[in-house]
Amino acid sequence: MTNPFESGQIKNYLLLYASVVVIMILFFIATTLFNNEPKKIEKRVFNTETTSSLQKNKKSAEPHAKTKFKLLDKAY
């Protein structure tokens, strides 16, 4: 493997490093320019009160409600 300092390839490595640094600086500038202040988000408040009709439905629900299907009397 040849030494990049002796073969004159070092300028390619320096250009690559400089281009990466320039790209990083450009991205930093772009994010600071286009970064808008976050909008204030209003806290949502949900209605936690249950209505009386829902409470009545819970009490009147039968544990053995009629189903659409009928089971066989005898298991085979």
mmCIF file of the N, C-alpha and C atoms, coordinates in Angstrom:
data_MODEL
# 
_entry.id   MODEL 
# 
loop_
_atom_site.group_PDB 
_atom_site.id 
_atom_site.type_symbol 
_atom_site.label_atom_id 
_atom_site.label_alt_id 
_atom_site.label_comp_id 
_atom_site.label_asym_id 
_atom_site.label_entity_id 
_atom_site.label_seq_id 
_atom_site.pdbx_PDB_ins_code 
_atom_site.Cartn_x 
_atom_site.Cartn_y 
_atom_site.Cartn_z 
_atom_site.occupancy 
_atom_site.B_iso_or_equiv 
_atom_site.pdbx_formal_charge 
_atom_site.auth_seq_id 
_atom_site.auth_comp_id 
_atom_site.auth_asym_id 
_atom_site.auth_atom_id 
_atom_site.pdbx_PDB_model_num 
ATOM 1   N N  . MET A 1 1  ? 0.846   -1.169  0.000  1.00 0.00 ? 1  MET A N  1 
ATOM 2   C CA . MET A 1 1  ? 0.000   0.000   0.000  1.00 0.00 ? 1  MET A CA 1 
ATOM 3   C C  . MET A 1 1  ? 0.898   1.241   0.000  1.00 0.00 ? 1  MET A C  1 
ATOM 4   N N  . THR A 1 2  ? 0.539   2.174   -0.835 1.00 0.00 ? 2  THR A N  1 
ATOM 5   C CA . THR A 1 2  ? 1.388   3.359   -0.961 1.00 0.00 ? 2  THR A CA 1 
ATOM 6   C C  . THR A 1 2  ? 1.001   4.403   0.075  1.00 0.00 ? 2  THR A C  1 
ATOM 7   N N  . ASN A 1 3  ? 1.959   5.176   0.459  1.00 0.00 ? 3  ASN A N  1 
ATOM 8   C CA . ASN A 1 3  ? 1.734   6.243   1.419  1.00 0.00 ? 3  ASN A CA 1 
ATOM 9   C C  . ASN A 1 3  ? 1.064   7.419   0.697  1.00 0.00 ? 3  ASN A C  1 
ATOM 10  N N  . PRO A 1 4  ? -0.098  7.882   1.165  1.00 0.00 ? 4  PRO A N  1 
ATOM 11  C CA . PRO A 1 4  ? -0.788  8.966   0.453  1.00 0.00 ? 4  PRO A CA 1 
ATOM 12  C C  . PRO A 1 4  ? -0.019  10.284  0.514  1.00 0.00 ? 4  PRO A C  1 
ATOM 13  N N  . PHE A 1 5  ? 0.854   10.432  1.510  1.00 0.00 ? 5  PHE A N  1 
ATOM 14  C CA . PHE A 1 5  ? 1.635   11.668  1.599  1.00 0.00 ? 5  PHE A CA 1 
ATOM 15  C C  . PHE A 1 5  ? 2.696   11.724  0.513  1.00 0.00 ? 5  PHE A C  1 
ATOM 16  N N  . GLU A 1 6  ? 3.221   10.566  0.140  1.00 0.00 ? 6  GLU A N  1 
ATOM 17  C CA . GLU A 1 6  ? 4.280   10.533  -0.875 1.00 0.00 ? 6  GLU A CA 1 
ATOM 18  C C  . GLU A 1 6  ? 3.711   10.558  -2.288 1.00 0.00 ? 6  GLU A C  1 
ATOM 19  N N  . SER A 1 7  ? 2.544   9.945   -2.496 1.00 0.00 ? 7  SER A N  1 
ATOM 20  C CA . SER A 1 7  ? 2.009   9.824   -3.845 1.00 0.00 ? 7  SER A CA 1 
ATOM 21  C C  . SER A 1 7  ? 1.179   11.039  -4.272 1.00 0.00 ? 7  SER A C  1 
ATOM 22  N N  . GLY A 1 8  ? 0.966   11.995  -3.424 1.00 0.00 ? 8  GLY A N  1 
ATOM 23  C CA . GLY A 1 8  ? 0.199   13.182  -3.788 1.00 0.00 ? 8  GLY A CA 1 
ATOM 24  C C  . GLY A 1 8  ? -1.299  13.002  -3.662 1.00 0.00 ? 8  GLY A C  1 
ATOM 25  N N  . GLN A 1 9  ? -1.740  11.918  -3.038 1.00 0.00 ? 9  GLN A N  1 
ATOM 26  C CA . GLN A 1 9  ? -3.179  11.663  -2.877 1.00 0.00 ? 9  GLN A CA 1 
ATOM 27  C C  . GLN A 1 9  ? -3.769  12.386  -1.675 1.00 0.00 ? 9  GLN A C  1 
ATOM 28  N N  . ILE A 1 10 ? -2.923  13.012  -0.886 1.00 0.00 ? 10 ILE A N  1 
ATOM 29  C CA . ILE A 1 10 ? -3.419  13.628  0.351  1.00 0.00 ? 10 ILE A CA 1 
ATOM 30  C C  . ILE A 1 10 ? -4.403  14.754  0.071  1.00 0.00 ? 10 ILE A C  1 
ATOM 31  N N  . LYS A 1 11 ? -4.249  15.439  -1.063 1.00 0.00 ? 11 LYS A N  1 
ATOM 32  C CA . LYS A 1 11 ? -5.192  16.522  -1.350 1.00 0.00 ? 11 LYS A CA 1 
ATOM 33  C C  . LYS A 1 11 ? -6.591  15.985  -1.605 1.00 0.00 ? 11 LYS A C  1 
ATOM 34  N N  . ASN A 1 12 ? -6.693  14.765  -2.139 1.00 0.00 ? 12 ASN A N  1 
ATOM 35  C CA . ASN A 1 12 ? -8.020  14.157  -2.327 1.00 0.00 ? 12 ASN A CA 1 
ATOM 36  C C  . ASN A 1 12 ? -8.685  13.875  -0.975 1.00 0.00 ? 12 ASN A C  1 
ATOM 37  N N  . TYR A 1 13 ? -7.899  13.382  -0.018 1.00 0.00 ? 13 TYR A N  1 
ATOM 38  C CA . TYR A 1 13 ? -8.431  13.118  1.312  1.00 0.00 ? 13 TYR A CA 1 
ATOM 39  C C  . TYR A 1 13 ? -8.844  14.419  1.991  1.00 0.00 ? 13 TYR A C  1 
ATOM 40  N N  . LEU A 1 14 ? -8.051  15.460  1.840  1.00 0.00 ? 14 LEU A N  1 
ATOM 41  C CA . LEU A 1 14 ? -8.386  16.751  2.441  1.00 0.00 ? 14 LEU A CA 1 
ATOM 42  C C  . LEU A 1 14 ? -9.634  17.349  1.802  1.00 0.00 ? 14 LEU A C  1 
ATOM 43  N N  . LEU A 1 15 ? -9.770  17.202  0.488  1.00 0.00 ? 15 LEU A N  1 
ATOM 44  C CA . LEU A 1 15 ? -10.972 17.692  -0.189 1.00 0.00 ? 15 LEU A CA 1 
ATOM 45  C C  . LEU A 1 15 ? -12.218 16.925  0.268  1.00 0.00 ? 15 LEU A C  1 
ATOM 46  N N  . LEU A 1 16 ? -12.073 15.628  0.442  1.00 0.00 ? 16 LEU A N  1 
ATOM 47  C CA . LEU A 1 16 ? -13.190 14.823  0.928  1.00 0.00 ? 16 LEU A CA 1 
ATOM 48  C C  . LEU A 1 16 ? -13.590 15.272  2.335  1.00 0.00 ? 16 LEU A C  1 
ATOM 49  N N  . TYR A 1 17 ? -12.626 15.450  3.207  1.00 0.00 ? 17 TYR A N  1 
ATOM 50  C CA . TYR A 1 17 ? -12.904 15.895  4.567  1.00 0.00 ? 17 TYR A CA 1 
ATOM 51  C C  . TYR A 1 17 ? -13.541 17.283  4.565  1.00 0.00 ? 17 TYR A C  1 
ATOM 52  N N  . ALA A 1 18 ? -13.012 18.184  3.762  1.00 0.00 ? 18 ALA A N  1 
ATOM 53  C CA . ALA A 1 18 ? -13.545 19.548  3.696  1.00 0.00 ? 18 ALA A CA 1 
ATOM 54  C C  . ALA A 1 18 ? -14.969 19.541  3.151  1.00 0.00 ? 18 ALA A C  1 
ATOM 55  N N  . SER A 1 19 ? -15.244 18.695  2.162  1.00 0.00 ? 19 SER A N  1 
ATOM 56  C CA . SER A 1 19 ? -16.599 18.649  1.606  1.00 0.00 ? 19 SER A CA 1 
ATOM 57  C C  . SER A 1 19 ? -17.589 18.102  2.634  1.00 0.00 ? 19 SER A C  1 
ATOM 58  N N  . VAL A 1 20 ? -17.173 17.134  3.441  1.00 0.00 ? 20 VAL A N  1 
ATOM 59  C CA . VAL A 1 20 ? -18.059 16.614  4.487  1.00 0.00 ? 20 VAL A CA 1 
ATOM 60  C C  . VAL A 1 20 ? -18.342 17.695  5.520  1.00 0.00 ? 20 VAL A C  1 
ATOM 61  N N  . VAL A 1 21 ? -17.330 18.452  5.906  1.00 0.00 ? 21 VAL A N  1 
ATOM 62  C CA . VAL A 1 21 ? -17.513 19.528  6.873  1.00 0.00 ? 21 VAL A CA 1 
ATOM 63  C C  . VAL A 1 21 ? -18.426 20.614  6.313  1.00 0.00 ? 21 VAL A C  1 
ATOM 64  N N  . VAL A 1 22 ? -18.253 20.965  5.041  1.00 0.00 ? 22 VAL A N  1 
ATOM 65  C CA . VAL A 1 22 ? -19.102 21.987  4.414  1.00 0.00 ? 22 VAL A CA 1 
ATOM 66  C C  . VAL A 1 22 ? -20.551 21.515  4.372  1.00 0.00 ? 22 VAL A C  1 
ATOM 67  N N  . ILE A 1 23 ? -20.772 20.264  4.044  1.00 0.00 ? 23 ILE A N  1 
ATOM 68  C CA . ILE A 1 23 ? -22.135 19.732  3.998  1.00 0.00 ? 23 ILE A CA 1 
ATOM 69  C C  . ILE A 1 23 ? -22.762 19.757  5.387  1.00 0.00 ? 23 ILE A C  1 
ATOM 70  N N  . MET A 1 24 ? -21.982 19.412  6.406  1.00 0.00 ? 24 MET A N  1 
ATOM 71  C CA . MET A 1 24 ? -22.500 19.454  7.778  1.00 0.00 ? 24 MET A CA 1 
ATOM 72  C C  . MET A 1 24 ? -22.870 20.880  8.180  1.00 0.00 ? 24 MET A C  1 
ATOM 73  N N  . ILE A 1 25 ? -22.049 21.833  7.801  1.00 0.00 ? 25 ILE A N  1 
ATOM 74  C CA . ILE A 1 25 ? -22.335 23.234  8.121  1.00 0.00 ? 25 ILE A CA 1 
ATOM 75  C C  . ILE A 1 25 ? -23.583 23.709  7.382  1.00 0.00 ? 25 ILE A C  1 
ATOM 76  N N  . LEU A 1 26 ? -23.738 23.315  6.127  1.00 0.00 ? 26 LEU A N  1 
ATOM 77  C CA . LEU A 1 26 ? -24.928 23.702  5.364  1.00 0.00 ? 26 LEU A CA 1 
ATOM 78  C C  . LEU A 1 26 ? -26.201 23.120  5.971  1.00 0.00 ? 26 LEU A C  1 
ATOM 79  N N  . PHE A 1 27 ? -26.143 21.856  6.401  1.00 0.00 ? 27 PHE A N  1 
ATOM 80  C CA . PHE A 1 27 ? -27.311 21.259  7.049  1.00 0.00 ? 27 PHE A CA 1 
ATOM 81  C C  . PHE A 1 27 ? -27.625 21.958  8.361  1.00 0.00 ? 27 PHE A C  1 
ATOM 82  N N  . PHE A 1 28 ? -26.599 22.341  9.106  1.00 0.00 ? 28 PHE A N  1 
ATOM 83  C CA . PHE A 1 28 ? -26.834 23.058  10.357 1.00 0.00 ? 28 PHE A CA 1 
ATOM 84  C C  . PHE A 1 28 ? -27.505 24.402  10.098 1.00 0.00 ? 28 PHE A C  1 
ATOM 85  N N  . ILE A 1 29 ? -27.029 25.120  9.100  1.00 0.00 ? 29 ILE A N  1 
ATOM 86  C CA . ILE A 1 29 ? -27.619 26.416  8.757  1.00 0.00 ? 29 ILE A CA 1 
ATOM 87  C C  . ILE A 1 29 ? -29.060 26.233  8.280  1.00 0.00 ? 29 ILE A C  1 
ATOM 88  N N  . ALA A 1 30 ? -29.293 25.210  7.464  1.00 0.00 ? 30 ALA A N  1 
ATOM 89  C CA . ALA A 1 30 ? -30.644 24.974  6.951  1.00 0.00 ? 30 ALA A CA 1 
ATOM 90  C C  . ALA A 1 30 ? -31.614 24.633  8.079  1.00 0.00 ? 30 ALA A C  1 
ATOM 91  N N  . THR A 1 31 ? -31.165 23.858  9.044  1.00 0.00 ? 31 THR A N  1 
ATOM 92  C CA . THR A 1 31 ? -32.080 23.506  10.142 1.00 0.00 ? 31 THR A CA 1 
ATOM 93  C C  . THR A 1 31 ? -32.353 24.696  11.034 1.00 0.00 ? 31 THR A C  1 
ATOM 94  N N  . THR A 1 32 ? -31.383 25.571  11.222 1.00 0.00 ? 32 THR A N  1 
ATOM 95  C CA . THR A 1 32 ? -31.643 26.741  12.064 1.00 0.00 ? 32 THR A CA 1 
ATOM 96  C C  . THR A 1 32 ? -32.525 27.755  11.343 1.00 0.00 ? 32 THR A C  1 
ATOM 97  N N  . LEU A 1 33 ? -32.415 27.855  10.032 1.00 0.00 ? 33 LEU A N  1 
ATOM 98  C CA . LEU A 1 33 ? -33.242 28.813  9.296  1.00 0.00 ? 33 LEU A CA 1 
ATOM 99  C C  . LEU A 1 33 ? -34.693 28.352  9.207  1.00 0.00 ? 33 LEU A C  1 
ATOM 100 N N  . PHE A 1 34 ? -34.888 27.079  8.918  1.00 0.00 ? 34 PHE A N  1 
ATOM 101 C CA . PHE A 1 34 ? -36.227 26.577  8.659  1.00 0.00 ? 34 PHE A CA 1 
ATOM 102 C C  . PHE A 1 34 ? -36.897 25.967  9.877  1.00 0.00 ? 34 PHE A C  1 
ATOM 103 N N  . ASN A 1 35 ? -36.228 25.988  11.016 1.00 0.00 ? 35 ASN A N  1 
ATOM 104 C CA . ASN A 1 35 ? -36.830 25.440  12.227 1.00 0.00 ? 35 ASN A CA 1 
ATOM 105 C C  . ASN A 1 35 ? -37.766 26.475  12.814 1.00 0.00 ? 35 ASN A C  1 
ATOM 106 N N  . ASN A 1 36 ? -39.066 26.238  12.650 1.00 0.00 ? 36 ASN A N  1 
ATOM 107 C CA . ASN A 1 36 ? -40.070 27.152  13.169 1.00 0.00 ? 36 ASN A CA 1 
ATOM 108 C C  . ASN A 1 36 ? -40.319 26.848  14.640 1.00 0.00 ? 36 ASN A C  1 
ATOM 109 N N  . GLU A 1 37 ? -40.811 27.837  15.330 1.00 0.00 ? 37 GLU A N  1 
ATOM 110 C CA . GLU A 1 37 ? -41.171 27.636  16.727 1.00 0.00 ? 37 GLU A CA 1 
ATOM 111 C C  . GLU A 1 37 ? -42.341 26.656  16.786 1.00 0.00 ? 37 GLU A C  1 
ATOM 112 N N  . PRO A 1 38 ? -42.298 25.751  17.727 1.00 0.00 ? 38 PRO A N  1 
ATOM 113 C CA . PRO A 1 38 ? -43.424 24.807  17.808 1.00 0.00 ? 38 PRO A CA 1 
ATOM 114 C C  . PRO A 1 38 ? -44.701 25.532  18.207 1.00 0.00 ? 38 PRO A C  1 
ATOM 115 N N  . LYS A 1 39 ? -45.785 25.130  17.580 1.00 0.00 ? 39 LYS A N  1 
ATOM 116 C CA . LYS A 1 39 ? -47.070 25.740  17.878 1.00 0.00 ? 39 LYS A CA 1 
ATOM 117 C C  . LYS A 1 39 ? -47.515 25.308  19.269 1.00 0.00 ? 39 LYS A C  1 
ATOM 118 N N  . LYS A 1 40 ? -48.203 26.210  19.946 1.00 0.00 ? 40 LYS A N  1 
ATOM 119 C CA . LYS A 1 40 ? -48.706 25.872  21.265 1.00 0.00 ? 40 LYS A CA 1 
ATOM 120 C C  . LYS A 1 40 ? -49.897 24.941  21.096 1.00 0.00 ? 40 LYS A C  1 
ATOM 121 N N  . ILE A 1 41 ? -49.816 23.820  21.735 1.00 0.00 ? 41 ILE A N  1 
ATOM 122 C CA . ILE A 1 41 ? -50.865 22.812  21.628 1.00 0.00 ? 41 ILE A CA 1 
ATOM 123 C C  . ILE A 1 41 ? -51.744 22.913  22.859 1.00 0.00 ? 41 ILE A C  1 
ATOM 124 N N  . GLU A 1 42 ? -53.025 23.069  22.611 1.00 0.00 ? 42 GLU A N  1 
ATOM 125 C CA . GLU A 1 42 ? -53.960 23.168  23.714 1.00 0.00 ? 42 GLU A CA 1 
ATOM 126 C C  . GLU A 1 42 ? -54.193 21.783  24.295 1.00 0.00 ? 42 GLU A C  1 
ATOM 127 N N  . LYS A 1 43 ? -54.252 21.736  25.609 1.00 0.00 ? 43 LYS A N  1 
ATOM 128 C CA . LYS A 1 43 ? -54.497 20.467  26.271 1.00 0.00 ? 43 LYS A CA 1 
ATOM 129 C C  . LYS A 1 43 ? -55.961 20.095  26.095 1.00 0.00 ? 43 LYS A C  1 
ATOM 130 N N  . ARG A 1 44 ? -56.210 18.890  25.670 1.00 0.00 ? 44 ARG A N  1 
ATOM 131 C CA . ARG A 1 44 ? -57.580 18.441  25.458 1.00 0.00 ? 44 ARG A CA 1 
ATOM 132 C C  . ARG A 1 44 ? -58.146 17.900  26.759 1.00 0.00 ? 44 ARG A C  1 
ATOM 133 N N  . VAL A 1 45 ? -59.361 18.291  27.019 1.00 0.00 ? 45 VAL A N  1 
ATOM 134 C CA . VAL A 1 45 ? -60.044 17.824  28.210 1.00 0.00 ? 45 VAL A CA 1 
ATOM 135 C C  . VAL A 1 45 ? -61.236 17.002  27.748 1.00 0.00 ? 45 VAL A C  1 
ATOM 136 N N  . PHE A 1 46 ? -61.272 15.760  28.196 1.00 0.00 ? 46 PHE A N  1 
ATOM 137 C CA . PHE A 1 46 ? -62.341 14.867  27.792 1.00 0.00 ? 46 PHE A CA 1 
ATOM 138 C C  . PHE A 1 46 ? -63.407 14.815  28.874 1.00 0.00 ? 46 PHE A C  1 
ATOM 139 N N  . ASN A 1 47 ? -64.620 14.620  28.448 1.00 0.00 ? 47 ASN A N  1 
ATOM 140 C CA . ASN A 1 47 ? -65.732 14.532  29.377 1.00 0.00 ? 47 ASN A CA 1 
ATOM 141 C C  . ASN A 1 47 ? -65.668 13.180  30.078 1.00 0.00 ? 47 ASN A C  1 
ATOM 142 N N  . THR A 1 48 ? -65.438 13.210  31.382 1.00 0.00 ? 48 THR A N  1 
ATOM 143 C CA . THR A 1 48 ? -65.321 11.958  32.129 1.00 0.00 ? 48 THR A CA 1 
ATOM 144 C C  . THR A 1 48 ? -66.613 11.591  32.829 1.00 0.00 ? 48 THR A C  1 
ATOM 145 N N  . GLU A 1 49 ? -67.622 12.432  32.755 1.00 0.00 ? 49 GLU A N  1 
ATOM 146 C CA . GLU A 1 49 ? -68.899 12.142  33.389 1.00 0.00 ? 49 GLU A CA 1 
ATOM 147 C C  . GLU A 1 49 ? -69.667 11.127  32.551 1.00 0.00 ? 49 GLU A C  1 
ATOM 148 N N  . THR A 1 50 ? -70.168 10.106  33.225 1.00 0.00 ? 50 THR A N  1 
ATOM 149 C CA . THR A 1 50 ? -70.963 9.117   32.502 1.00 0.00 ? 50 THR A CA 1 
ATOM 150 C C  . THR A 1 50 ? -72.416 9.545   32.539 1.00 0.00 ? 50 THR A C  1 
ATOM 151 N N  . THR A 1 51 ? -73.091 9.307   31.449 1.00 0.00 ? 51 THR A N  1 
ATOM 152 C CA . THR A 1 51 ? -74.503 9.680   31.391 1.00 0.00 ? 51 THR A CA 1 
ATOM 153 C C  . THR A 1 51 ? -75.336 8.620   32.092 1.00 0.00 ? 51 THR A C  1 
ATOM 154 N N  . SER A 1 52 ? -76.501 8.980   32.483 1.00 0.00 ? 52 SER A N  1 
ATOM 155 C CA . SER A 1 52 ? -77.369 8.053   33.217 1.00 0.00 ? 52 SER A CA 1 
ATOM 156 C C  . SER A 1 52 ? -77.824 6.903   32.328 1.00 0.00 ? 52 SER A C  1 
ATOM 157 N N  . SER A 1 53 ? -77.960 7.133   31.034 1.00 0.00 ? 53 SER A N  1 
ATOM 158 C CA . SER A 1 53 ? -78.409 6.061   30.149 1.00 0.00 ? 53 SER A CA 1 
ATOM 159 C C  . SER A 1 53 ? -77.350 4.972   30.019 1.00 0.00 ? 53 SER A C  1 
ATOM 160 N N  . LEU A 1 54 ? -76.089 5.352   30.066 1.00 0.00 ? 54 LEU A N  1 
ATOM 161 C CA . LEU A 1 54 ? -75.038 4.345   30.017 1.00 0.00 ? 54 LEU A CA 1 
ATOM 162 C C  . LEU A 1 54 ? -75.005 3.521   31.289 1.00 0.00 ? 54 LEU A C  1 
ATOM 163 N N  . GLN A 1 55 ? -75.243 4.149   32.408 1.00 0.00 ? 55 GLN A N  1 
ATOM 164 C CA . GLN A 1 55 ? -75.249 3.417   33.664 1.00 0.00 ? 55 GLN A CA 1 
ATOM 165 C C  . GLN A 1 55 ? -76.437 2.466   33.715 1.00 0.00 ? 55 GLN A C  1 
ATOM 166 N N  . LYS A 1 56 ? -77.577 2.872   33.179 1.00 0.00 ? 56 LYS A N  1 
ATOM 167 C CA . LYS A 1 56 ? -78.753 2.000   33.158 1.00 0.00 ? 56 LYS A CA 1 
ATOM 168 C C  . LYS A 1 56 ? -78.506 0.800   32.258 1.00 0.00 ? 56 LYS A C  1 
ATOM 169 N N  . ASN A 1 57 ? -77.839 1.024   31.125 1.00 0.00 ? 57 ASN A N  1 
ATOM 170 C CA . ASN A 1 57 ? -77.563 -0.076  30.203 1.00 0.00 ? 57 ASN A CA 1 
ATOM 171 C C  . ASN A 1 57 ? -76.616 -1.090  30.829 1.00 0.00 ? 57 ASN A C  1 
ATOM 172 N N  . LYS A 1 58 ? -75.696 -0.636  31.611 1.00 0.00 ? 58 LYS A N  1 
ATOM 173 C CA . LYS A 1 58 ? -74.761 -1.567  32.245 1.00 0.00 ? 58 LYS A CA 1 
ATOM 174 C C  . LYS A 1 58 ? -75.484 -2.421  33.283 1.00 0.00 ? 58 LYS A C  1 
ATOM 175 N N  . LYS A 1 59 ? -76.410 -1.829  34.006 1.00 0.00 ? 59 LYS A N  1 
ATOM 176 C CA . LYS A 1 59 ? -77.136 -2.568  35.036 1.00 0.00 ? 59 LYS A CA 1 
ATOM 177 C C  . LYS A 1 59 ? -78.131 -3.540  34.419 1.00 0.00 ? 59 LYS A C  1 
ATOM 178 N N  . SER A 1 60 ? -78.729 -3.188  33.318 1.00 0.00 ? 60 SER A N  1 
ATOM 179 C CA . SER A 1 60 ? -79.765 -4.017  32.730 1.00 0.00 ? 60 SER A CA 1 
ATOM 180 C C  . SER A 1 60 ? -79.219 -5.092  31.795 1.00 0.00 ? 60 SER A C  1 
ATOM 181 N N  . ALA A 1 61 ? -77.927 -5.115  31.576 1.00 0.00 ? 61 ALA A N  1 
ATOM 182 C CA . ALA A 1 61 ? -77.351 -6.123  30.680 1.00 0.00 ? 61 ALA A CA 1 
ATOM 183 C C  . ALA A 1 61 ? -77.426 -7.489  31.344 1.00 0.00 ? 61 ALA A C  1 
ATOM 184 N N  . GLU A 1 62 ? -77.976 -8.446  30.626 1.00 0.00 ? 62 GLU A N  1 
ATOM 185 C CA . GLU A 1 62 ? -78.125 -9.797  31.168 1.00 0.00 ? 62 GLU A CA 1 
ATOM 186 C C  . GLU A 1 62 ? -76.843 -10.579 30.920 1.00 0.00 ? 62 GLU A C  1 
ATOM 187 N N  . PRO A 1 63 ? -76.446 -11.406 31.871 1.00 0.00 ? 63 PRO A N  1 
ATOM 188 C CA . PRO A 1 63 ? -75.242 -12.202 31.643 1.00 0.00 ? 63 PRO A CA 1 
ATOM 189 C C  . PRO A 1 63 ? -75.452 -13.271 30.571 1.00 0.00 ? 63 PRO A C  1 
ATOM 190 N N  . HIS A 1 64 ? -76.703 -13.775 30.448 1.00 0.00 ? 64 HIS A N  1 
ATOM 191 C CA . HIS A 1 64 ? -76.992 -14.800 29.446 1.00 0.00 ? 64 HIS A CA 1 
ATOM 192 C C  . HIS A 1 64 ? -77.881 -14.196 28.371 1.00 0.00 ? 64 HIS A C  1 
ATOM 193 N N  . ALA A 1 65 ? -77.336 -13.352 27.577 1.00 0.00 ? 65 ALA A N  1 
ATOM 194 C CA . ALA A 1 65 ? -78.104 -12.726 26.511 1.00 0.00 ? 65 ALA A CA 1 
ATOM 195 C C  . ALA A 1 65 ? -78.359 -13.753 25.420 1.00 0.00 ? 65 ALA A C  1 
ATOM 196 N N  . LYS A 1 66 ? -79.475 -13.601 24.733 1.00 0.00 ? 66 LYS A N  1 
ATOM 197 C CA . LYS A 1 66 ? -79.802 -14.528 23.657 1.00 0.00 ? 66 LYS A CA 1 
ATOM 198 C C  . LYS A 1 66 ? -78.798 -14.365 22.535 1.00 0.00 ? 66 LYS A C  1 
ATOM 199 N N  . THR A 1 67 ? -78.313 -15.489 22.055 1.00 0.00 ? 67 THR A N  1 
ATOM 200 C CA . THR A 1 67 ? -77.336 -15.448 20.979 1.00 0.00 ? 67 THR A CA 1 
ATOM 201 C C  . THR A 1 67 ? -77.984 -15.845 19.680 1.00 0.00 ? 67 THR A C  1 
ATOM 202 N N  . LYS A 1 68 ? -77.285 -15.623 18.644 1.00 0.00 ? 68 LYS A N  1 
ATOM 203 C CA . LYS A 1 68 ? -77.777 -15.922 17.310 1.00 0.00 ? 68 LYS A CA 1 
ATOM 204 C C  . LYS A 1 68 ? -77.726 -17.422 17.030 1.00 0.00 ? 68 LYS A C  1 
ATOM 205 N N  . PHE A 1 69 ? -76.792 -18.123 17.711 1.00 0.00 ? 69 PHE A N  1 
ATOM 206 C CA . PHE A 1 69 ? -76.591 -19.544 17.473 1.00 0.00 ? 69 PHE A CA 1 
ATOM 207 C C  . PHE A 1 69 ? -77.103 -20.347 18.671 1.00 0.00 ? 69 PHE A C  1 
ATOM 208 N N  . LYS A 1 70 ? -77.575 -21.531 18.387 1.00 0.00 ? 70 LYS A N  1 
ATOM 209 C CA . LYS A 1 70 ? -78.081 -22.408 19.447 1.00 0.00 ? 70 LYS A CA 1 
ATOM 210 C C  . LYS A 1 70 ? -77.141 -23.601 19.544 1.00 0.00 ? 70 LYS A C  1 
ATOM 211 N N  . LEU A 1 71 ? -76.727 -23.907 20.760 1.00 0.00 ? 71 LEU A N  1 
ATOM 212 C CA . LEU A 1 71 ? -75.850 -25.056 20.980 1.00 0.00 ? 71 LEU A CA 1 
ATOM 213 C C  . LEU A 1 71 ? -76.679 -26.326 20.961 1.00 0.00 ? 71 LEU A C  1 
ATOM 214 N N  . LEU A 1 72 ? -76.036 -27.414 20.593 1.00 0.00 ? 72 LEU A N  1 
ATOM 215 C CA . LEU A 1 72 ? -76.723 -28.698 20.584 1.00 0.00 ? 72 LEU A CA 1 
ATOM 216 C C  . LEU A 1 72 ? -76.917 -29.185 22.014 1.00 0.00 ? 72 LEU A C  1 
ATOM 217 N N  . ASP A 1 73 ? -78.019 -29.908 22.226 1.00 0.00 ? 73 ASP A N  1 
ATOM 218 C CA . ASP A 1 73 ? -78.295 -30.429 23.558 1.00 0.00 ? 73 ASP A CA 1 
ATOM 219 C C  . ASP A 1 73 ? -77.337 -31.580 23.888 1.00 0.00 ? 73 ASP A C  1 
ATOM 220 N N  . LYS A 1 74 ? -76.973 -32.342 22.891 1.00 0.00 ? 74 LYS A N  1 
ATOM 221 C CA . LYS A 1 74 ? -76.149 -33.518 23.114 1.00 0.00 ? 74 LYS A CA 1 
ATOM 222 C C  . LYS A 1 74 ? -74.837 -33.341 22.361 1.00 0.00 ? 74 LYS A C  1 
ATOM 223 N N  . ALA A 1 75 ? -73.719 -33.555 23.044 1.00 0.00 ? 75 ALA A N  1 
ATOM 224 C CA . ALA A 1 75 ? -72.417 -33.436 22.400 1.00 0.00 ? 75 ALA A CA 1 
ATOM 225 C C  . ALA A 1 75 ? -72.066 -34.762 21.746 1.00 0.00 ? 75 ALA A C  1 
ATOM 226 N N  . TYR A 1 76 ? -71.588 -34.749 20.519 1.00 0.00 ? 76 TYR A N  1 
ATOM 227 C CA . TYR A 1 76 ? -71.258 -35.977 19.806 1.00 0.00 ? 76 TYR A CA 1 
ATOM 228 C C  . TYR A 1 76 ? -69.758 -36.151 19.760 1.00 0.00 ? 76 TYR A C  1 
# 
